Amino acid sequence: MQTKVDLRVIKTRANIKNTFIELLSEKELNEITIQNILDKALINRSTFYKHYSDKYELVEQLVDEIVKSATSFINERFSDKKENELFSTIYKIYEHLYDQKKTILALWKIKTNTLHLYDDIEDLLKKNFMQYLIIHNTCKDSFLLDYYSTLYSSLVLTTIKWILTSGKESDIKIILEQVQGTLGGKMFFVD
């Protein structure tokens, strides 16, 4: 039986997370103190520690949320869909990513021994694309599988990064259409 989470707990956690993301856009992780979070979130120390043992647990939870979301999107992207459904699916994924841009960009900046969201997503994309190529018998040479998968993950992440840093939400469809048309739908939009 699931226990219902109190609305105040949900709001407090959201406040702490949003405050932390704001601080990450201003400072490096190692420069952020618990006191910075408390001051900006307008909460007391005991409230913070009811939810997180330290700032690293907070970061880990934020990264885990993004990785779970990315895993779900990647699974949906690589489910067998017709080309018109696939474009729509990829477009929706990019829209969601754009909605989360502040969080994603802030977390991408963090690189520690255990926290490296950008690399984790790149690895997820690479493994899933490679598996997709193997299942669909598209490529049999292991070095080419690795090359194509590396190329794919790099292209996807470069596209995401550009849209999140330089683009506008209205650019998403245009960019995806360009990638599909000029860079060969076979690589980016394998169906």
C-alpha positions in Angstrom: 0.0 0.0 0.0 1.4 3.4 -1.0 1.5 6.1 1.5 0.2 9.5 0.4 2.8 12.2 0.5 1.7 15.4 2.3 1.4 18.4 -0.1 3.6 20.5 2.2 6.4 17.9 1.8 6.0 18.0 -2.0 6.2 21.8 -2.0 9.1 21.9 0.4 11.1 19.4 -1.7 10.3 21.3 -4.9 11.4 24.6 -3.2 14.7 23.1 -2.2 15.3 21.5 -5.6 14.4 24.7 -7.5 16.6 26.8 -5.2 19.5 24.4 -5.6 19.1 24.5 -9.4 19.2 28.4 -9.3 22.3 28.3 -7.1 23.9 25.8 -9.6 23.4 28.3 -12.4 25.2 30.9 -10.3 28.0 28.8 -8.7 29.9 25.6 -8.9 28.7 22.7 -6.8 31.7 22.9 -4.5 30.9 26.6 -3.8 27.3 25.9 -2.7 26.8 25.5 1.0 23.7 24.3 2.9 23.5 27.8 4.3 23.2 29.2 0.7 20.3 26.8 0.1 18.6 27.7 3.4 18.9 31.4 2.8 17.6 31.3 -0.7 14.8 28.8 0.0 13.8 30.6 3.2 13.8 27.4 5.2 15.6 26.4 8.4 18.3 23.8 8.7 16.1 21.1 10.3 13.7 21.4 7.3 16.5 20.7 4.9 17.8 17.8 6.9 14.3 16.2 7.1 14.6 15.7 3.3 18.3 15.4 2.5 21.4 14.3 4.4 23.5 16.8 2.4 23.8 18.6 -0.9 25.2 15.5 -2.6 22.1 13.5 -1.8 20.0 16.3 -3.2 22.1 16.3 -6.4 21.9 12.5 -6.7 18.1 12.6 -6.4 17.9 15.3 -9.1 20.2 13.3 -11.4 18.3 10.1 -10.8 15.1 11.8 -11.7 16.6 13.0 -15.0 18.2 9.6 -15.8 14.8 7.8 -15.1 13.1 10.2 -17.4 15.8 9.9 -20.1 15.6 6.1 -19.8 11.9 6.2 -20.3 12.2 8.5 -23.3 15.0 6.4 -24.9 12.9 3.3 -24.5 9.9 5.0 -26.1 12.2 6.3 -28.9 13.6 2.9 -29.7 10.2 1.1 -29.5 9.2 0.0 -33.0 7.3 2.9 -34.5 6.4 4.0 -38.0 8.4 7.0 -39.3 5.5 9.5 -38.8 5.0 8.3 -35.2 8.7 8.3 -34.5 9.1 12.0 -35.5 6.2 12.9 -33.3 7.7 10.9 -30.4 11.1 12.5 -30.8 9.5 16.0 -31.0 7.6 15.4 -27.7 10.8 14.3 -26.1 12.7 17.4 -27.1 9.8 19.6 -26.0 10.0 17.9 -22.5 13.7 18.4 -22.4 13.3 22.1 -23.3 10.8 22.5 -20.4 13.5 21.0 -18.1 16.3 23.0 -19.6 17.4 25.0 -16.5 17.6 21.8 -14.5 19.4 19.8 -17.2 21.9 22.5 -18.0 22.7 23.0 -14.3 23.2 19.3 -13.7 25.3 18.8 -16.8 27.9 21.2 -15.3 28.5 18.8 -12.4 31.3 16.3 -13.0 32.5 14.3 -10.1 33.6 10.7 -9.7 30.0 9.6 -9.2 28.0 12.4 -10.8 28.2 13.0 -14.5 24.8 13.3 -16.0 25.9 14.3 -19.5 28.1 11.2 -19.8 25.4 9.0 -18.3 22.9 10.1 -20.9 25.5 9.7 -23.7 26.2 6.2 -22.5 22.4 5.3 -22.4 21.9 6.6 -25.9 24.9 4.7 -27.2 23.9 1.4 -25.6 20.3 1.7 -26.7 21.2 2.6 -30.3 23.7 -0.2 -30.5 21.1 -2.7 -29.2 18.6 -1.3 -31.7 21.0 -1.9 -34.6 21.8 -5.4 -33.4 18.1 -6.3 -33.0 17.3 -5.0 -36.5 20.3 -6.6 -38.1 21.4 -3.3 -39.5 25.1 -3.7 -38.8 27.2 -6.8 -38.1 30.7 -5.4 -37.6 31.4 -4.7 -34.0 33.7 -1.7 -34.7 31.1 -0.2 -37.0 28.4 -0.8 -34.3 30.5 1.1 -31.8 31.3 3.9 -34.3 27.6 4.4 -35.4 26.4 4.3 -31.8 29.1 6.8 -30.7 28.2 9.0 -33.7 24.5 8.8 -32.9 24.8 9.6 -29.2 27.1 12.5 -30.0 24.7 13.9 -32.6 21.7 13.6 -30.3 23.4 15.2 -27.3 24.9 18.0 -29.5 21.4 18.7 -30.9 19.9 18.7 -27.4 22.7 20.9 -26.0 22.3 23.4 -28.9 18.5 23.6 -28.5 18.8 24.1 -24.7 21.6 26.7 -24.9 21.1 28.5 -28.2 17.7 27.7 -29.5 14.1 28.6 -28.8 11.3 26.1 -28.3 10.0 27.0 -31.8 13.4 25.8 -33.2 12.8 22.2 -32.1 10.7 21.2 -35.0 12.9 23.0 -37.6 16.1 21.4 -36.2 14.6 17.9 -36.1 13.3 18.3 -39.7 16.8 19.4 -40.8 18.5 16.5 -39.1 16.0 14.1 -40.6 16.3 15.6 -44.0 20.0 16.5 -44.4 21.9 14.2 -42.1 20.0 11.2 -43.2 17.0 9.9 -41.4 18.6 6.5 -41.4 21.1 7.6 -38.7 18.9 9.8 -36.6 15.4 8.4 -37.3 16.1 4.8 -37.9 12.8 3.0 -38.5 
